[in-house]
Amino acid sequence: MSTISKIMQKVSTATPGIGNAFMSKMKPTFFTGKGKSQAFSLFKEVYSKVPAYKKFLEDKGFDVTNITNINDFKKLPLIDKENYLKKYSLKERCLNGELNKCYAISFSSGASGVPTYWPRIPETDANIPKVMDMLLYDIIEPKKYSTLIVNTLAMGLWSAGDMCTIGCREMAKKKDYRITVALPGLKIKETLTLIKDIGHEYDQILMIGYPPFVKDIIDEADEFGLDWKEFNLKIMIGGEGISEEWRDLIMEKIGAKRINDITSLFATSDAGIVGFETPLSILTRKLILKNSSLKKKLIGNVNDISLVQYNPMAKYIEIVDGEIILSSFGAVPLLRYNIHDKGKVIDYLELLKAFEDENIDIVAEMGKYGFDLKHAYKLPFFVAFGRSDGIHFYAVNIYRENIMIAVNNSELSQYVTGKFKVGVIEDSKSNQSLEIKIELNKNVKTTPDIERKLTKIIQNEICKTNSEYRELSLYIQNKNGEPYFPNIEYCRFGSGEYFSNYDIKHKYFM
C-alpha cells in the first residue's frame, strides 16, 4: 500500500468523529480518484512482492511494461479461485512468499469441500476496530450508553466471527466507552440465557450475527420470558443480505425506531469488510424497491439486492461483465479478483442525479427518518445481485458443484438425469428453506421410500463437500430436535417449468 494511501486511510479512520466528518465533508470525486491511484500502487506492490502473481502474469504471457497508469490497470487479467487460488500454493500467494510471517489464519469452505485458507497480517487486522468503531459510533453512541455486544457469528477458523471479535474487543478497551463483549457463537439457548441474566444491566444490546440465526434468536425469546422491547436491541447483520421486509419485520418485533437500528455489512472471507449500510443506502434501497422508474434507472429488473456504500481507498471495485471485481491489500493481496457476485457500482453524484430526475427530494426523505444529507458519507455505492455460481442459505455459500456432485452419486444414477435447480425460499415470516428440484430419468417412477433414501444420500454428499453447510445442518438438527434434510422435489422427466424447456446451457438456480 502506498504511503499516501496509508496516510489517507489513517485520516479516514483516526477516530469515529474525525473519520465520519472526513467521509461526509470531502467531495465524492476525491474518494474515487484516490481509489484509482491506490489500485495502481497496489498493482506495483503485488507484482514486486507476491511470487504467485508474478508467475500468474508470466503464465498468461502478459507484458507488465504496458501497465504504466490507472487506465492500463484494466488490462490486467482477472484472477479468481480457479485460475489463481487453486493453481498457486498458499505460500506463493502471500506477501514475499512468507506464510510463516502471517500472524493469524482463517478459512472459507469452497465448492469442492476443500477449504481456502486466508492468512492475515497485523497491518490489515489493525484497521478492523477502526472501521467497526466508525460504523457503530452513531448507532450505539458508546460514550453515552452502556452496551452489551453479543457476537453470535460462527467462531473457530471462520473469519467473520474472529474479525468481529477483534474489532469489538478493541472498541471495548477504550476508557470512555462502556462496552462489554460476549461470544456465544451459534448457540441460541446460551445467547438468550445471557441476555435474560444480564441484559438489563446495560442501556442497550447490540446483537451481531447471520440473518436467519438472529431471527431464530428473536423468535425463541418468548420461551425464555424475554420481551425485546425492554432491551433497546440493535442488530448488525453479516454473511448475507436482508430484505426490507425482513428489516421491517424484525424492527417491529424488537421495537426498533431508527432505520439503521438494523444494519448490515457486505463482507467476504477473501477480502474482509467490503461495504456497509448507511442511513442513506438503506433509504435509497427502500426508494428503489417502491419506485419502478428509479429502480429501472439504477439497477434494472433485479429484485433481490444488497446496497451498501464502500471506501474505494480500502477496496477498489470494478464491474466486469456484470460481476464484482475486487482489489485489496492483505497477507494474500487480491488484484482484480472476481468474487463471482453479480453487481453494479453507483457513483454518489450519479445517485443524486437519479433522485433529481425522478423528482425525489432526498433531503426531505432523509429528514423523515431523522437524518441529514449533509452528514451522509460521500462514498460510492455498490449493489450486489447475488452469486453467479452459488446461493446463500443461512449465510452459508452453497455452490452449484456441491449439488452437482451429490446428484451424480453412483447410487442415484439409475433414478436421476443429473439436472437440478436449487434455490432458497423465504416464507411470509422470513424463514428460509433450501429447495432442490431434481429431474428423474425417463420412465422412472419413485416411491416415498426411494425418495427418502435418495434425499439422505444427497444430504450426506453435500455435507462432505461443504463443511459450512455440514455445521449448519447440525445446528438446524439440534434446534429442531430431528435430522435435517433440504426440501427435495423429484420431477418427472422433461416436466414443469424447470425441465420442460431444453437449453444448451442448463440454468441451475431458481
Steps between C-alpha positions, in 0.01 A plus 500: 500500500643839401605759758231747394236227519612408851475865605150533352389178667639623833315831469171338399507259798691711754204529740130446432435874515784592266436205271128568468562870433766412242263266316221758496696818423728395214381517140384168349764532227771502767423142605468362148823672396697372797355155445635488147848616599509248783398218267792581270738517799366165618581345162863611523532366854333166425705445186825563688417315824264210421668206321172342388376815330822544308477136386133551411581783262798312354281192443253725319782648289396841625746787448492722810698775330169600342355585843612858558189668642156435642344479153732210421401334829179374340705300251628271777346151481241411762581248772259274687503179703540276197783671311691641797415371848488135393790522255766656722602392849388692806860592580552643150187714535623664821694825515865420425404132494514492881205308643678451832512877557120526499374530856155338455306285257133439415322295238196487280327189369515466122296320238720189506491467879869589522535811717671812370740641759535872558811605693486839669753764597480750789506799264162421346338356813593821684250682279208278605433673837532843337251414227253339742531794738422741220203294381353444847577836659180675394289186548589407858652832622745314729602806702140568593348154546629177654489218245506122518631373165389143435693338214304202366717446191669163454822473697812293431676517166224696328620853443186703573463407866869544575534835323183632659632399842827683437313816404252494790755420770731778387206739514417375850853588618441871447481677836210724405293213353274278712496178300500135606550230234352149521566218252227234510547418130233280341331414829141619534442374856825649631431832323150533644611391846778759495261778401241393755758492781695821438339686210314740729832621645567689174332793328492303174603177331668466162454153351730403213422197286370334185141601412333157537677431832411844633138441402503163679627674813234772472221245444597272791520777761142435617603159634752676725254763617681777315335813361738655248340841540653517850858476374547775240634239260703590193622253239795480263468240226777323311541201269209575269264780412154561641178607335323818603208279605742316731624829645145630554389171658790484746477872580138449597583195713776677695340845510778672302440860398783605264555342161865436582420320827531197272795539267707259295851457367608359165808293576683203352748249641742606228493877548340568841258791536430642156196721548253604766146629525446862595176694558530631143558154348209350696266779395623476140421131494152561637437767235633276221275212598183711507572723199508296178638786291787565741565129524521460123734797475740377770491118506271372227255217567684336792294458818730335755780745573745611765590868479791642699758777491871426483831679532697474171822575692453172691336283233517586131195364317439455129214334315604273212232312304259571782719348773669669795880522473695586817852627557621517860812478711565221753718203588371350173447814289225481242537681170198511269350204683164373375286402799227383259233715655295691247469870562528862401686809624305825539687827544377731777430786257334258258261398776410859587439571129265199481302634797480840333381348171225314686398812694596337829598749769765290670563768766135484604500119483804484728333746735200268540733251668686758708813515285674785321643458149783736596639231727466219247822334385600624154610149407392297196244220526503150370210268450544123532246288312613160631759241409533391140619153605315437826235602752488614863312279746520605866806708400676189365617500138366194321656456159371333188777241529383395848161397361645369174733260679213382717252426221767323296564248776512150352209382715276763340593444135221250433245751626604852396635677191736724699309815410382708795385840615587640841380807685417646837137568581396748768150467644272781620674492839847530338594140582737347244494155345737340250303376199635259238315378191655189340402349165431126495616277216252431223228249597628486861246505781590527865337410829515694829753248632727542196477880522592493869801284415612732220455808718721351773772427244480853359513657846806292595678588176440874539633478857815327373581776253395802704619516861304817576179336381582196716531726807177673405318167468611403852378833630155460340484139618576598860255789479211285372588181684486286185726424201517779245448457125446755221161508331548289187242453228560219250354619169380285213733507198454812287223629722388830644655844485843373601577222250251529214708741293829381357788744532848439363630642826288379791416764763549351845347769720135575558 
